[in-house]
Amino acid sequence: MPTVSYVNVFVDDLARAIEFYGTKLGLERKHVDLEHGYASFAAGPVSLGLAAVEGEHAALAGRLTGIGLAVEDLASEHARLVGLGVAFAMPPTRQPWGGFMALVTDPAGNTLYLDELAAAHPG
């Protein structure tokens, strides 16, 4: 059975995205190829790829991605990221299903989930 190895996020400015995902979110950089517009980061068992898009593909950047990033303490992570100037589409909010999550926006306008997984999966 296939397993998920990587997920790509489309960005309009690769250098700015590398700074956001690496420096601000703190993901470990695995690979950068500016010439071909691609970078990847370690994100647990799955790699998170950044693919630069322009021209006819530019509309792929700036969307809700459906990608969830797990954190131990969402309130603390939210405060840290706000201090770094990171935009949130939704602040940390208790969800009707029991989870505690926020929606964070990267510099290209892509929206990712930021989840405190222990809140969603007690015990």
N, C-alpha and C positions, 0 to 999 in steps of 0.2 A: 504494500500500500504506500503511495507517495506521502511525503510529509512536507510541511511548509518549511522552506529553507530561507526565503527572503521575501520582503514586501517592499515595493518601490513607492516613493512619494515623488510627484512631479513638482519641480520648483522652477522659478523664473530667474533666480540669481543663485548659482551654486555656491559661490564664496560666502554669501550671507547665510545660506542654509547650513553650510558646514559649521559656521560659527554658532548658529542657533542650536543645532542638534549636538554638536560636540562640546562647546564651551558652556552654553546656558543649560541645556538639558543634562549634560554630563555623560553622553554616550561615548563609548570608546571607538575611536576612528580605526577602521580596518584597512580601507583602500580609498585613494583619491586619484582620479584621472581627469584633470581639468580639460585636457585636450579633447576628450570624448564626452565631457559633461556628466560624469558619474562619480559618486562617492558612496561608501558603505560604512555602516557602524554596527558594532556588536550590540544586540538588544536581546539578551537572553539566548535561548536556543535558536532564535530567528535573527537574521541580519536585516537591518533597515537600510534600504538603498535610496539615494537621492539622484533623480534623473533630471537634468536640465532640459527644459523644453522651450521652444520659440517658434515663431512663424505660425503655420497652420496648426501646430500642436500646443500653442500657448494656453489655450482654454483648458488644458488638463490640469494646470496649476490652480490652486486656490479653491479647493473643494473640501467637503467633509470626507475624510478618508476611511472612516470605520476602523482605524488602527487604534488599539488601546495600549497604553504604556502603564505598567504597574509601579506604584510607589508604596513605601512602608507607611508614611505619614502624610496624607494629602494636605492637611492644613499647613504643615511646615513647608512642604514643597511649594505650595501655592504662594506662601509669603516670600520664600526665596526667589521664585521666578518673577513675581511682581516687582521685587526689589531690583531685578535685572532688566526691568522694562518689558517683560513678556506679556503679550495680550491674551486675555481669556474671553472666549465667547460665552462662557458660563462659569461662574465661580464654583467652588466646591459646594455641592448640593446633595443632600440625602435623597436617594431615589426611592420611588414607591416599592420597588422590588428588594430594597434593603441595602443596596450599594451606596457608596459615597464616591462621587466622581465630579470632575470638572471638564470643561472643553477648552483646550489650549490652542492658540493660533500661531502658526509659524510665520516667518517673514513673507512667504509667498501667498499667505491667506489660507493655507491648508489647515483644517481643523482636526485635531486628534483627541482621543479620550485620554484622560489622566485619571486612573482608578486606584483607590485604596482597596486592594483586593481582599484583605482580611475582613473588611466591612461587608463585602458581598458574599463571602464564603466563610461564615463563622464556624469555628470548631474544626 
